[in-house]
Amino acid sequence: MKIKKMIFKENQNLDEIIKCLETSLANNEIEDKKDKAMLLNTIGILYLQKAEFDKAFKAFSEALNYNIEIGDKKEEARTLNNLGLVCKNKGEFDKALIYLEKAVDINEEINEPIEVARTLNNLASLYQDEGEFDKALELLEKALNIIQFDYIPEKAHTYSNMGLIYYSKGELDKALECLKKALDIVELFNRNEDKIKILNNLAKVYEDKNELNKALECLEKALKTIDEIPYDDEENKDDLDEQNTTEAYLEKAFRYTKEINDKEQKAVIFYNLGTIYKKLNDKSKALHCFNEASKIFLEIGAKSEFEEAKKIADEIKKEISNENEKFIEMIKELDDIFEDSLDSKEKLYEIILNLLKDKQKLLNFVFDLLPKAIIDTKEKERILEKIKDEMKNDIKLMIKIIGKIQEDVI
């Protein structure tokens, strides 16, 4: 699962903020046209986050009229960029292209190179959605050439987008190269939100390369980074909640969308961790991660993502339950063998290896039974060699098994 914009249609807090901002406009509480345009852009962004594209388009269009009326070229370009993003989300390629290209032209006219680079990134994303990867890469190369300094955040954004396009093309080594460059820049500037997204995308590339331990490392690092993001103290938050001014609601909108986005990313990372652990057949950890993901998705109103994570968690629960039933049968079979004084040692060895497949729950059980079951030291050594050979690809588990058995042999 990639980090993407979630749909928060049933989020009452977001609806309350939008309603209050719209009321401020309707009651003419704001006289300055530049402030009105800013407020309309904020409303448009909130509607865009809720995937209410027509309402977002209306708000951005009204903001654009104010930008043009007061001659604010920089804000006009930003609003055109927002209109382009709405059309992109609606699948209206031609309209999105017109708005984004016009935004580029204005930013070039007023000499705003960073804004040009940002809009070129959005244009590249538009072409990427259409499957025109080479055109998208061409635009991103142009963006890189515009950015004069090597270590600035917008360069990281561009490298990150290049990595995603190379990933879409199946060129995984080039994708890794670009994403690593992006990660170096954001770590230098302590841009944690960007760092989390890049680590998540790096994990996806490593997963496709079947380097699952590296994927886990990236996701664990991303999860740790989210937990380290500082939030405003509760006292300031409570003070803000008691205010009903337009400025207070704008601040609430900023804080609330940031909080939602952080939770969204955390849920996606838990989901991706669950996917990796599932591939590694670590069902216990996979179940934990999918449960955590589903709880957060439910909290932020992402219904389809919640249902998907919960479905996978339920499937894993069922698998664990079935394995537990098999485990009980194996224990009964072991008891029968013990009563026969270990006449069938090959069968014992086969059952032990089956038990070892569930490393998390059954390992201690096996450690306790194996020394008791095998009286003869040479027999222990023979089975030990078999287990060592069987477990040669799992060094940590092999060391645990050897250490426990050798304690009893010696």
TABEL-V532220 format. One record per run of one state. SS is the DSSP state (~ for helix, > for strand, _ for the rest). FROM is the first residue (numbers start at 1). LEN is the number of residues. Records with the same first field share a line. If there is no record, write none. Layout:
# TABEL-V532220
SS->FROM-LEN  FROM-LEN
This chain:
# TABEL-V532220
_->1-11  27-6  50-3  71-2  90-3  110-3  130-3  147-6  169-3  189-3  209-3  229-5  242-4  280-3  300-3  340-5  357-2  374-3  391-4  410-1
~->12-15  33-17  53-18  73-17  93-17  113-17  133-14  153-16  172-17  192-17  212-17  234-8  246-34  283-17  303-37  345-12  359-15  377-14  395-15
